[in-house]
Amino acid sequence: MIRTMALAALLVAGFTVNAAEEAAPKADPAKGKVLAESICVACHGVDGNSPTALYPHLANQGEAYLIKQLQAFKSGARVDPVMSGMAATLVDDAAVRDVSAWYASQQAKPAPATNESLIARGKQLWRAGDAAKGVPACSGCHGPAGKGLPAQYPRLAGQHPEYTETQLKRFRLGERANDPEQMMRTISARLSDADMKAVSEYAAGLR
């Protein structure tokens, strides 16, 4: 009797999960492309390959991560003089999902890392961290190849090194504070400027 009731409960739970998944709104990348062309193109490019290091590449970035960041800009949890205003033009959650899906589906076209003098230190920090400083390996969250974990940790492979370095400094200063459990604020506080530059350059060369 108990086994029968347990089985029935599992079946009901499974049905509920499936129904919720089916009811979840679907993103429309085609609509996202229209938004990208009208709102995002100047800074990020239509295909998410940013023409300038001031703004990040978004192509092939995790969709869930992009949604999270856009929602943070809209709510004020993450503040930027440009993006806070631009995110506000995405009038609803559907628009956020659509443009995130579009950029996530695009092919990244990163330029290679160029500063060979920084790569050795960057490689050490990425793969092993620095135990003496209490810095864990970057690959633990962002992956050995820098592809990230979509919902929490961004793709850094091929990112403009100047942009990555700037974000690390903003975390250290507390200007950016939407990291899970203050993880990046804690880690960046233990990195020197030279470390930030080195690991940013190394990440830019990952594929």
MIDOLO-301929 format. One record per residue (C-alpha): residue in three letters; chain; x, z, y. Coordinates in pm, 1 decimal. Each point is the difference from the previous one (the first is absolute). Layout:
+--------+--------+----------+----------+----------+
| residu | chaine |        u |        w |        v |
+--------+--------+----------+----------+----------+
|    ALA |      A |        X |        Z |        Y |
...
+--------+--------+----------+----------+----------+
This chain:
+--------+--------+----------+----------+----------+
| residu | chaine |        u |        w |        v |
+--------+--------+----------+----------+----------+
|    MET |      A |      0.0 |      0.0 |      0.0 |
|    ILE |      A |    278.5 |     95.6 |    241.6 |
|    ARG |      A |    193.3 |   -316.1 |    -86.1 |
|    THR |      A |   -313.1 |   -208.4 |     58.6 |
|    MET |      A |    -58.2 |    159.7 |    339.2 |
|    ALA |      A |    364.6 |    -47.9 |     97.5 |
|    LEU |      A |    -14.2 |   -366.6 |    -99.0 |
|    ALA |      A |   -316.5 |    -47.9 |    201.9 |
|    ALA |      A |    162.0 |    165.1 |    301.1 |
|    LEU |      A |    300.4 |   -231.0 |    -26.2 |
|    LEU |      A |   -225.0 |   -304.1 |    -22.5 |
|    VAL |      A |   -193.8 |    111.1 |    307.2 |
|    ALA |      A |    321.3 |     68.6 |    189.8 |
|    GLY |      A |    136.8 |   -340.2 |    -93.0 |
|    PHE |      A |   -319.7 |   -167.9 |    113.8 |
|    THR |      A |     16.1 |    187.3 |    330.1 |
|    VAL |      A |    359.8 |   -108.1 |     63.5 |
|    ASN |      A |    -77.9 |   -361.2 |    -86.8 |
|    ALA |      A |   -306.2 |      1.7 |    222.2 |
|    ALA |      A |    203.7 |    142.2 |    286.6 |
|    GLU |      A |    265.5 |   -266.9 |    -46.7 |
|    GLU |      A |   -262.1 |   -272.9 |      1.6 |
|    ALA |      A |   -162.0 |    148.7 |    310.3 |
|    ALA |      A |    329.8 |     20.6 |    190.1 |
|    PRO |      A |     12.6 |   -262.9 |    274.2 |
|    LYS |      A |    234.3 |   -290.1 |    -66.5 |
|    ALA |      A |    252.8 |   -121.6 |    251.8 |
|    ASP |      A |    -21.0 |   -361.1 |    115.9 |
|    PRO |      A |    349.3 |   -140.7 |     65.9 |
|    ALA |      A |   -148.2 |   -315.1 |    157.1 |
|    LYS |      A |   -164.1 |    211.7 |    268.8 |
|    GLY |      A |    326.3 |    191.7 |     27.2 |
|    LYS |      A |    183.8 |   -323.6 |     76.1 |
|    VAL |      A |   -234.7 |    -66.9 |    291.5 |
|    LEU |      A |     73.5 |    347.6 |    135.8 |
|    ALA |      A |    373.0 |    -51.9 |    -48.6 |
|    GLU |      A |    -17.3 |   -328.7 |    189.6 |
|    SER |      A |   -192.4 |    150.3 |    289.4 |
|    ILE |      A |    141.1 |    353.1 |     29.3 |
|    CYS |      A |    325.2 |     49.2 |   -191.6 |
|    VAL |      A |    183.6 |   -331.9 |     18.2 |
|    ALA |      A |    215.1 |     63.0 |    308.7 |
|    CYS |      A |    176.1 |    301.2 |   -151.4 |
|    HIS |      A |    -27.6 |    -41.2 |   -376.6 |
|    GLY |      A |    -53.5 |   -373.5 |    -46.8 |
|    VAL |      A |   -299.7 |   -148.3 |   -180.5 |
|    ASP |      A |    179.8 |     34.4 |   -335.1 |
|    GLY |      A |    134.4 |    348.9 |     68.7 |
|    ASN |      A |    360.8 |   -104.7 |     53.7 |
|    SER |      A |     68.1 |    150.9 |    337.9 |
|    PRO |      A |    202.2 |   -217.8 |    236.7 |
|    THR |      A |    162.9 |    299.1 |    169.5 |
|    ALA |      A |    161.2 |    322.4 |   -117.4 |
|    LEU |      A |   -217.0 |    199.5 |    239.1 |
|    TYR |      A |   -288.9 |    -42.6 |   -242.6 |
|    PRO |      A |     -1.3 |     35.9 |   -379.1 |
|    HIS |      A |    -44.6 |   -265.2 |   -263.4 |
|    LEU |      A |   -342.8 |     53.4 |   -159.7 |
|    ALA |      A |     12.9 |   -277.7 |   -259.9 |
|    ASN |      A |    -28.2 |    138.7 |   -354.4 |
|    GLN |      A |    -32.3 |    355.5 |    129.9 |
|    GLY |      A |   -227.7 |    216.7 |   -214.7 |
|    GLU |      A |   -364.9 |    -53.4 |     92.6 |
|    ALA |      A |    -88.9 |    368.7 |    -34.4 |
|    TYR |      A |    295.8 |     96.4 |    217.4 |
|    LEU |      A |   -101.4 |   -245.2 |    272.4 |
|    ILE |      A |   -355.1 |    135.1 |     -4.6 |
|    LYS |      A |    130.9 |    354.1 |     28.0 |
|    GLN |      A |    220.5 |    -83.4 |    299.6 |
|    LEU |      A |   -269.4 |   -194.6 |    184.9 |
|    GLN |      A |   -243.9 |    285.4 |    -50.0 |
|    ALA |      A |    265.3 |    242.4 |    127.7 |
|    PHE |      A |     46.8 |   -210.1 |    315.4 |
|    LYS |      A |   -377.7 |    -14.6 |     51.0 |
|    SER |      A |    -44.1 |    375.8 |    -45.3 |
|    GLY |      A |    303.7 |     99.4 |    205.2 |
|    ALA |      A |    183.7 |    153.1 |   -296.5 |
|    ARG |      A |    273.5 |   -256.0 |     70.8 |
|    VAL |      A |     68.9 |    -96.8 |    359.0 |
|    ASP |      A |    171.3 |   -313.2 |    132.2 |
|    PRO |      A |    -35.9 |   -149.0 |    348.7 |
|    VAL |      A |    -78.5 |   -345.4 |   -142.7 |
|    MET |      A |   -160.4 |     61.4 |   -340.0 |
|    SER |      A |   -234.6 |    276.1 |    107.0 |
|    GLY |      A |   -177.5 |   -244.5 |    228.4 |
|    MET |      A |     15.4 |   -294.4 |   -238.3 |
|    ALA |      A |   -140.9 |    199.5 |   -292.6 |
|    ALA |      A |   -293.6 |    100.6 |    217.8 |
|    THR |      A |   -104.7 |   -367.1 |     13.4 |
|    LEU |      A |    -65.6 |     12.9 |   -376.5 |
|    VAL |      A |   -353.7 |    115.4 |     48.0 |
|    ASP |      A |    -79.4 |    133.3 |   -347.3 |
|    ASP |      A |    142.7 |     87.3 |   -341.0 |
|    ALA |      A |    -78.5 |   -347.6 |   -131.0 |
|    ALA |      A |    227.5 |   -158.3 |    260.9 |
|    VAL |      A |    279.2 |    243.5 |    -91.1 |
|    ARG |      A |    -36.2 |    -85.6 |   -368.7 |
|    ASP |      A |    -17.5 |   -374.1 |     62.3 |
|    VAL |      A |    311.4 |    -31.0 |    215.7 |
|    SER |      A |    192.3 |    233.8 |   -232.6 |
|    ALA |      A |    -94.8 |   -211.5 |   -300.4 |
|    TRP |      A |    111.4 |   -316.3 |    180.0 |
|    TYR |      A |    345.1 |    130.2 |     87.9 |
|    ALA |      A |     47.7 |    162.2 |   -340.7 |
|    SER |      A |    -62.0 |   -338.6 |   -164.3 |
|    GLN |      A |    263.6 |   -184.4 |    202.8 |
|    GLN |      A |    350.7 |    -90.4 |   -113.3 |
|    ALA |      A |    281.3 |    192.8 |    166.1 |
|    LYS |      A |    280.1 |   -212.0 |    145.9 |
|    PRO |      A |    264.3 |    255.7 |     96.0 |
|    ALA |      A |    338.6 |    -80.8 |    145.2 |
|    PRO |      A |    303.3 |    137.5 |   -186.8 |
|    ALA |      A |    180.3 |    315.7 |    107.9 |
|    THR |      A |    308.0 |    -89.1 |    203.2 |
|    ASN |      A |    197.9 |    318.2 |     68.1 |
|    GLU |      A |    224.3 |     35.6 |   -304.8 |
|    SER |      A |    175.7 |    306.1 |    143.1 |
|    LEU |      A |   -319.9 |    205.4 |    -32.6 |
|    ILE |      A |   -110.1 |   -108.2 |   -345.9 |
|    ALA |      A |    211.3 |    242.8 |   -209.0 |
|    ARG |      A |   -138.1 |    309.7 |    173.3 |
|    GLY |      A |   -348.9 |   -145.0 |      4.8 |
|    LYS |      A |     17.7 |    -73.9 |   -371.7 |
|    GLN |      A |    107.0 |    359.0 |    -71.4 |
|    LEU |      A |   -289.9 |    145.6 |    198.0 |
|    TRP |      A |   -249.1 |   -241.2 |   -152.8 |
|    ARG |      A |    101.8 |     49.3 |   -361.0 |
|    ALA |      A |    127.8 |    358.6 |    -12.0 |
|    GLY |      A |    -73.2 |    168.8 |    331.9 |
|    ASP |      A |    239.9 |    260.4 |    133.5 |
|    ALA |      A |    -19.4 |    333.4 |   -179.7 |
|    ALA |      A |    224.5 |    173.5 |    253.2 |
|    LYS |      A |   -251.2 |    -80.0 |    274.5 |
|    GLY |      A |   -306.8 |     60.6 |   -216.0 |
|    VAL |      A |    -99.2 |   -366.6 |     25.5 |
|    PRO |      A |   -173.9 |   -146.7 |   -308.3 |
|    ALA |      A |     46.6 |   -360.3 |   -110.0 |
|    CYS |      A |   -216.2 |   -238.0 |    201.0 |
|    SER |      A |    -72.6 |   -189.8 |   -321.6 |
|    GLY |      A |   -192.7 |    300.0 |   -132.3 |
|    CYS |      A |   -294.1 |    -88.5 |    225.0 |
|    HIS |      A |     67.3 |   -354.6 |    115.9 |
|    GLY |      A |    115.2 |   -130.4 |   -337.1 |
|    PRO |      A |    338.2 |   -136.4 |   -115.4 |
|    ALA |      A |    -82.9 |   -342.3 |    146.2 |
|    GLY |      A |   -167.5 |    140.0 |    311.9 |
|    LYS |      A |   -352.1 |   -110.1 |    -92.1 |
|    GLY |      A |   -150.8 |    342.7 |     69.4 |
|    LEU |      A |   -306.3 |    170.6 |   -145.8 |
|    PRO |      A |   -295.6 |   -175.1 |    166.8 |
|    ALA |      A |   -219.8 |    291.2 |    105.5 |
|    GLN |      A |    269.2 |    239.1 |    123.1 |
|    TYR |      A |    340.9 |   -159.8 |     45.2 |
|    PRO |      A |     61.4 |   -337.1 |    165.9 |
|    ARG |      A |    194.3 |   -299.7 |   -116.7 |
|    LEU |      A |    334.7 |     10.4 |    182.8 |
|    ALA |      A |    170.7 |   -287.8 |   -179.5 |
|    GLY |      A |     80.8 |   -270.6 |    251.7 |
|    GLN |      A |   -134.2 |    197.0 |    295.2 |
|    HIS |      A |    169.6 |    -47.3 |    337.4 |
|    PRO |      A |    277.2 |    264.6 |    -10.8 |
|    GLU |      A |    -53.1 |     76.2 |    368.6 |
|    TYR |      A |   -365.7 |     78.7 |    -64.7 |
|    THR |      A |     75.3 |    227.6 |   -297.2 |
|    GLU |      A |    266.3 |    182.3 |    200.0 |
|    THR |      A |   -240.7 |     50.4 |    290.5 |
|    GLN |      A |   -264.5 |    150.1 |   -229.6 |
|    LEU |      A |    252.1 |    241.2 |   -151.4 |
|    LYS |      A |     92.5 |    118.2 |    348.0 |
|    ARG |      A |   -366.8 |     41.1 |     91.9 |
|    PHE |      A |    -55.3 |    213.2 |   -308.2 |
|    ARG |      A |    300.9 |    213.7 |     92.4 |
|    LEU |      A |   -130.5 |     51.9 |    353.2 |
|    GLY |      A |   -352.1 |     73.8 |   -123.6 |
|    GLU |      A |   -135.1 |   -302.6 |    188.1 |
|    ARG |      A |   -134.6 |   -127.6 |   -329.0 |
|    ALA |      A |   -173.3 |    265.0 |   -206.4 |
|    ASN |      A |   -231.8 |   -164.2 |   -252.3 |
|    ASP |      A |    237.6 |     34.1 |   -295.4 |
|    PRO |      A |   -136.0 |    178.5 |   -312.4 |
|    GLU |      A |    102.4 |    367.7 |     -0.2 |
|    GLN |      A |    244.6 |    -63.1 |    289.0 |
|    MET |      A |    232.6 |   -163.2 |   -251.7 |
|    MET |      A |    155.6 |   -258.4 |    230.4 |
|    ARG |      A |     29.0 |    243.4 |    289.1 |
|    THR |      A |    193.7 |    237.6 |   -224.6 |
|    ILE |      A |    227.3 |   -269.7 |   -143.3 |
|    SER |      A |     70.5 |   -174.1 |    330.1 |
|    ALA |      A |    101.4 |    331.2 |    158.3 |
|    ARG |      A |    287.3 |     10.0 |   -250.2 |
|    LEU |      A |    123.2 |   -351.6 |     69.8 |
|    SER |      A |    255.9 |    -89.9 |    263.1 |
|    ASP |      A |    -46.9 |   -304.2 |    220.3 |
|    ALA |      A |    267.0 |   -174.0 |   -209.2 |
|    ASP |      A |   -190.0 |     83.7 |   -321.2 |
|    MET |      A |   -322.1 |   -142.3 |    142.1 |
|    LYS |      A |    170.3 |   -320.9 |    101.3 |
|    ALA |      A |    171.6 |    -33.3 |   -339.1 |
|    VAL |      A |   -308.0 |     53.8 |   -215.5 |
|    SER |      A |   -208.6 |   -226.3 |    222.5 |
|    GLU |      A |    254.3 |   -278.3 |    -38.3 |
|    TYR |      A |     13.9 |     47.2 |   -377.4 |
|    ALA |      A |   -378.7 |     -7.5 |    -32.5 |
|    ALA |      A |    -10.4 |   -324.5 |    196.7 |
|    GLY |      A |    207.6 |   -166.2 |   -272.3 |
|    LEU |      A |   -216.5 |    112.9 |   -291.7 |
|    ARG |      A |   -211.6 |   -259.3 |   -179.5 |
+--------+--------+----------+----------+----------+
